[in-house]
Structure formats: C-alpha cells, structure tokens
Amino acid sequence: MPIERAKRVLLTEAEAIRQMAENLDDSFKHVVTQIASTNGRIVLTGMGKSGIICRKIAATLSSTGTPAFFLHPAEAIHGDLGMVISDDTVIAVSNSGETKELLHLLEYIKRQGATLISITGNPNSTLSKNSDLPLHYKINEEGCPLGLAPMASTTTSLALGDALAAAVMEKKGFSPQDFARFHPGGKLGTKLLMVKDVMHHGENRPLIHEDAKLSDALIEISQKRLGMTAVDLGHHNWGFLSDGDIRRLLLEHGSEVLSLTAGKACSEKPKTIAPEKLAAEALKTMETHQITSLLVLNHQGEYVGVVHLHDLWNTHLV
C-alpha cells in the first residue's frame, strides 16, 4: 500500500536522525570548531545524491556567514582542484565512504594542506580513515523498496549538515542583524531590515536645542513632517516633543506657551532604539508603548536619526 510504504520511509528516516542525535560526541564539536575557525572557504564535495545534499549544505553555510561552495569531484580531477587552497576545509560526503571520485581527491587535498572532514555511514571506509575529522552516522535501512536508492542516508547527511550550520552560527555569534545582511530581498529581507535602513537621518532628522522657543519647535516639526522633534538637552541627553504635546499646552494655557522653551515643554528620557536593531523591534516597541516615533541613538548616545511608524508601514512590516 502506498501509504504504508510512505510511513515506513518517513519512520526509517526519522529513526536514523534520532540515532544520530543520540550518538553525537566530541567529534562533532571538533568539526564545528574547525569550520568556525577556517580562514578560507568550506568546500563541499560529493557524487550523485550526496552531491545534491552538499549543494544544500554549502548554501546554508553561505547564507549564515560561513563562505562555502560545492565542488563536483569528477570535474575537480579534470581541472577544478585549483579552487581548493591550503586555508580551506573540505567536507566530503559519501554513504559508503568508497566513492572512487572522492578517493581520487584525497592525495591532492592532503598535499594542498587543506583540512578534510568526511561524513559517511561507514567508519571503516577509506574516506573516513583518511580524513582529519571523520563524522559517522548509522542507518539500518534506506527505506527504498528495493533497498538501492539512497533515502535515509541522504536525509541523515542533510540533517547533519543543518546541525553543523546551526552550531557554527552559535559558535561565531551570528546574529539576526548578520542574517539580514545576507537576505536583503523578499519578505524575509523585509522582516530583517535594520532601523538604520529606514530611519530619517542627517538633515532630515528633526532637532532643536533646549533653549529654542516652542514657536521655533513648531516650525521644525512642520518642516520635517514627522509630527515631532528631538530636543538637545546637552551631554547626550535628549528630549521628545510632538505637535500633540504643543497642542495640549495651547489648549491648557493659551498662546503664551509659545514663548516657553522646548527644554521646559518636552518629555525627558524618551523611548529610543539603536540603529543596528531590527526594524521589527522598533515596531514592537511602538506597539507596546502606543507611540509613533522612536529616537535612534548610537552606542555613544548620539542622536543619529528617528524612525516613524509610517516608515515601517512602507516596508510592509505592518
């Protein structure tokens, strides 16, 4: 029955991954350390279905801050070996560990001085024994009705590649902001926009001195069209003054309040955010405190910009 066969394949692959997770040891930690400390690139190589898995692992590593590429072993021995240098780390994937095209690369990789990591299902294989850092997994069956097509082995290799990428990310301190730099396009890129990408900065940021009159503050607010202005209180202290604040003062005290200084009228210690934070974090802060603008301060406490709710609407975050 098709459904029964499908269930068996899925359970077989799930069991192989479960066993691998339970059997991870210091060998995995050593591999993570090697990948994270590689000064060159990570070179993935494998034949057939393993080669497809290698392409995916290389793509995952590259998108998470570790430069990697796929090298086809058959093409490598016909000229592409020059792509491997001594500072590189090569990861060779083969279930049997006896793939002849990979074995042909061993001598060159060793002579070149690159570090060799292997991912195999056979710890006694030629590839495993000649690797600097071998990793192994164990499968009881592939899941294929004929027992021939690689299924559990390729799934396990793929999962191990993801596990390596995740562990390397953590070891290198790869942040959401770093991820954003590698994914600028599409919906994902929008979610990972940073505040500095959407803020108003330079001459476009509204700013007045604390000694300025409210009438001057109104002019600044009107010219910058953000409904607010930052107020320089000195010594990297900043105030916040909105057109709503001024309207409330006018209703309560009349037009004479226009002679007040901005420093007297503004709110002190406003909500702020750093330019390297995600725009999504700015949105969350605005929603939590029911405000429409945030002052953007750098690590030195300098006012470098302002981010407005309307800017976030334009990015389709809202």
N, C-alpha and C positions, 0 to 999 in steps of 0.2 A: 504493500500500500504506500502511495506517495507520502502521505502524512507521517506514517510510521518511519519511513526512511529519513524524512526531513528531521523528525525529532531525534533520531539516532545520531545523525550528523551533528546537530546542534549540541546534544548532550556530550558527544565524544569530544568535540572541540572545547566545550566548557570544562570538561574534566581535565583535559590536557593543560589548559590555562590554570586551573585550580592547583594541579600538582606542581606546576612551575612556580606559582606564587609561594607555595609551602616550602619549596626546596631552595629558594634564593639564599645565597650565602655571601661570604666576603668577596667571592669572585665578582659578583655584581657590583659591589662597592668599588672595587679596584678599577673596573671598566668605566664606571661613572666618573671617577677621579681622572682617569686617562683622557676621556672625551672632553671633560670640562677644562683640562689644562693643556689641551692640544694647541700649539701655536699656529699650525697650518690649517688644513681642512679635514673634514671627516669624509672619507671615500667609501661608499657602499658598493659592493660588488656581489653578483650572484647570477646564476643562469636560470632561464625559464621562469617558472612561477616565483622562484626565490628572487629573481631579478626584479620582478614587479613589486614584491614586498620591499626590496631595497630602495626602489624609487620612492615609495611612500615614506619610509623611514628618513631618507635624505630630505624629502620635502618638509617633514615635520621638524626635523632638527634645524633646517634653514629658517623656517618661519618662527622659531623660538630662540633665535640668537646664536645658533651654532652653525657656521658655514659648512655645508655638506653638498655632495653631488654624487650621482650614480655613474659608475664606470662599468661598461659592459666587458666582461672578462674575455670574450672572444675577440672583440675589437682591441682590447688592451694589448694582447700579444701580437697585434698587427700594427702597432704604432702609437696607440693611445697611452702606453705606460709612462710616457713623458709627462703626463698630467700628475703623476704621483711624485712628491718631493719628500725629503727626509723629515720635515716637520709635520707631515700628515699622519693621521691614524686611519688605517684601512679596516673596515668591518666586512668580513666575508661571510655570506650566509649560504649554508648548504645542509639539507637534512641529513644526507649520507656522510658528508664530510669527505667525499671521494670524487667530487665533480672534477673531471680532468682539466677543464678550462681554468678552474680556480687553482688547482695544484700547479699548473704551469706558471702562475704568478708568484708563487712562494719565493722562489730564488731571487727574483728581481726585487720584490718588496723588502726582503731581508738585506740584499745588497745595497738598496737605496737608503736603508736606515729608518724606514717608516715603521711604526708600531702596528702589529697585526692583531686584531680581535676577531675571533670566529664565533659564529652562532650555529650550532649543529645539534642534531639529535643523536650523535654518536661520539661519546668522549674518547673512544679508542681509534677514531679515524685519523687519517694522515693530516688533514687540515687542522683538527683540534690539537694534535700532538705538536705541530709545528707553529702554533700560534703563541704570541706573547701572553695573551689574555683570552683563554677559551671560556665560552659560556655554553651550557648544555641545557637541553630540555628533553623530556621523555614522553613519547606517545605510545599508547598500546595499539591503536589502530588509526587509520586515516579518516574513516567514515565513508569512503568511496565503496560502492557495492562490489567493485572489482578489486578493491584494495590496492589500486595503482595510482590514481590521480591524487596529488598532494592536496590535502584539505586541512586536517588537524595540524600538520606540520607547518604549513604556511600561516595559518591563523595564529599559532603559538609564536612563530617568529615575529609576526606583525605586532602582537600584543607585547612581546618582549622589547621590540623597538620603541613602542609608545612608553613603556615603563622606563626605559633608558632616557628618552627625551624628557619625561616629566622629572626624573631625578636630577638630570643635568640642569634643567631650568631652575630647580630649587637650589642646587649647589651654587649656581652662578648668580643667584639673586635676581633672576629675570622677572621684571615687574609688569603690571598691566600697561604702564606707560611705554615700556620697551616693546611690548607686543603691538601697541598701537602704531609704532614707527614702521613695523613690517606689514601692517594690514591697513593701509590708508583708504582703500576703496571699498565700496559696497556698504551694506547695512552694518557689518561688523566694524568697518572702519569708522562709521558714524558714531557707533557706541563708544569707540575708543579714542575719539577726539579729545585733545587736551584743552584745558582752559586757555592756554596761550594761543591756540589756533583760532579761537572765536572771540577773544576779548577785544575791547577798544583800547588802543594804546597810543603812546606818543601825544601828538596834539589833539587827538580825538578823545582822549580821556578828560572828563570834566574835573576841574581842580581850581580851588580858590584858597587864599590864605585866611587864617582865622580872624584877622583884623578887617577883612572885607565886609562891607555892609550887605544886608540882605537884598537890597536892590541890585547890587552887583552880582550876587549869587543867582538871582532870578535871570539875569542876562546870560550868565554862564550856563545855567540849566537849559535855557531856551535855545542857545546856540548849539549845544552838544546833543540836544534832543534825546536825552536818556531819562529825563524826569528826575534827575538827581545830580549831585556833585560831591566829590570828596573834599574834605576840609583839612588843610595842613595845620595841625596843632603844634608842630615843632617836635624835634627829637624823635622822628619816626613814629609819632602818634598821629592818628587820623580820625577825623570825624565824618559823619554822613549826614547830608542834608538833602531832603527831597522837596519837590514842589508841593507835595501834600503837607509836609511839615510847615512850610511857609503859609499855605492857605489856612491851616488851622490857627496859626498865630494871628493872621489877619482877622479871622472871624472872632477870635477871643479879645484882641487888643486894638484892632483898628490899624490904619495905615502907618501909625507912628512906629510900628515894629520894624518897618523897612530901614530904620536908622540903626537897628541893632546890628552887632557884628555876627558873622557866621559862626565864630567860635562860641558865642553865647547861645545860639539857636540850634546848633547841630547835636546829633546824638553821638556820644563818645563810645569807643570800643565797638564799632560795627562788626557785622559778620564779614569775614574775609576768607580768601582761598588762595592757594599757591598756584602759580602759572603751570606747574608740571602736573597738577591734579587732573583727573579726567573730567571732561565737561559733564558727564553723567553725575559726578559727585557734586558739582555746582548745582545742578538741577535738584538733586535730593535735598541739599541744604536750603534752597529756596522754598521748596515744597514744605519742608519741616517747619520752617520759621515764617512761612507765608509772606515772603518778600520777593521783590522782582529784580534786585541787583545785588551784586557782591563786589567789594573792592578786592583787587588782586594784588597781593603783596609778595615780593620775593623773599629769599632767605635772609636778606639783610633788613627786612622790614620796610623796604621802599615800595611806594605805590607805583605799580607799573601798568595798571590797567583796570578796567571794570568789565564785568560780564553781566549781560542783561538777559532776562527771560526771553525776550524776543529773539535774541541771537540763537538761543537754544531751540526755539521753535523752527527757525530757518534751517537747522541741521536735521530736522525730523526726529530729534530725540524725544520730543513731546508728542 
